[in-house]
Amino acid sequence: MKADRAKVLESSTVVTKKLREELKELRSQLETERANREEIEAEPSELKQNSVPVARLSEKLIPDAATILSQLRARRKKSKTDLADLEAILEILES
């Protein structure tokens, strides 16, 4: 009878130890998953913050037709190009 109790106690001790190790591993995995999730959730807000300067930069790189026409007239005072011509040129360049 004592031998049976000792075997049961030993067996339950081994099982308990394995369960504690498994729990420790699962907690570690959970922490990793939470960190990954926080990183992924943070990305869209970073993209939103960065999108405004990118939009402003593209405006500087591609001025509107009126600005281009103004610069053209400053350089070539006798140019017969009008705003409609420039808008058409910009449409061609964009496509």
C-alpha positions as CSV (number, residue, x, y, z in Angstrom):
1,M,0.0,0.0,0.0
2,K,2.8,2.4,0.9
3,A,4.6,1.5,-2.4
4,D,1.4,2.3,-4.4
5,R,1.1,5.7,-2.6
6,A,4.8,6.4,-3.3
7,K,4.3,5.5,-7.0
8,V,1.2,7.7,-7.3
9,L,3.0,10.6,-5.5
10,E,6.0,10.3,-7.7
11,S,3.9,10.1,-10.8
12,S,1.9,13.1,-9.8
13,T,5.1,15.0,-9.1
14,V,6.4,14.3,-12.5
15,V,3.1,15.3,-14.2
16,T,3.0,18.5,-12.2
17,K,6.6,19.3,-13.1
18,K,5.8,18.8,-16.8
19,L,2.7,20.9,-16.6
20,R,4.6,23.7,-15.0
21,E,7.2,23.6,-17.7
22,E,4.5,23.6,-20.4
23,L,2.8,26.5,-18.7
24,K,6.0,28.5,-18.6
25,E,6.6,27.8,-22.4
26,L,3.0,28.8,-23.2
27,R,3.4,32.1,-21.2
28,S,6.6,32.8,-23.1
29,Q,4.8,32.2,-26.4
30,L,1.9,34.5,-25.3
31,E,4.3,37.3,-24.5
32,T,6.0,36.9,-27.9
33,E,2.6,37.0,-29.7
34,R,1.5,40.0,-27.7
35,A,4.7,41.9,-28.7
36,N,4.2,41.0,-32.3
37,R,0.6,42.1,-32.2
38,E,1.5,45.5,-30.7
39,E,4.2,46.0,-33.3
40,I,1.7,45.1,-36.1
41,E,-1.0,47.4,-34.6
42,A,1.5,50.3,-34.4
43,E,2.5,50.1,-38.1
44,P,-0.7,51.6,-39.5
45,S,-0.4,54.7,-37.2
46,E,3.2,55.1,-38.3
47,L,2.1,54.9,-41.9
48,K,-0.6,57.6,-41.4
49,Q,2.0,59.9,-39.8
50,N,4.4,59.3,-42.7
51,S,1.7,59.7,-45.4
52,V,1.3,63.5,-44.9
53,P,4.9,64.4,-45.6
54,V,5.0,62.0,-48.6
55,A,1.9,63.8,-50.0
56,R,3.6,67.2,-49.5
57,L,6.8,65.9,-51.1
58,S,4.9,64.6,-54.2
59,E,3.3,68.1,-54.5
60,K,6.8,69.6,-54.6
61,L,8.0,67.1,-57.1
62,I,5.0,67.5,-59.5
63,P,3.8,71.1,-59.4
64,D,0.4,71.9,-60.8
65,A,-0.2,73.1,-64.3
66,A,-0.7,76.7,-63.3
67,T,2.7,76.8,-61.5
68,I,4.4,75.2,-64.6
69,L,2.7,77.7,-66.9
70,S,3.9,80.6,-64.7
71,Q,7.5,79.3,-64.8
72,L,7.3,78.8,-68.5
73,R,6.1,82.3,-69.1
74,A,8.9,83.7,-66.9
75,R,11.5,81.9,-69.0
76,R,9.9,82.2,-72.4
77,K,7.9,85.3,-72.5
78,K,6.6,84.7,-76.1
79,S,5.4,81.1,-75.4
80,K,1.9,80.4,-76.9
81,T,1.3,77.6,-74.5
82,D,-1.8,78.0,-72.4
83,L,-3.1,76.3,-69.2
84,A,-5.1,73.7,-71.2
85,D,-2.0,72.7,-73.1
86,L,-0.1,72.1,-69.9
87,E,-2.9,70.2,-68.3
88,A,-2.9,67.9,-71.3
89,I,0.8,67.4,-71.1
90,L,0.6,66.6,-67.4
91,E,-2.1,64.0,-68.0
92,I,0.1,62.4,-70.7
93,L,3.0,62.3,-68.3
94,E,0.9,60.8,-65.5
95,S,-0.3,57.9,-67.6
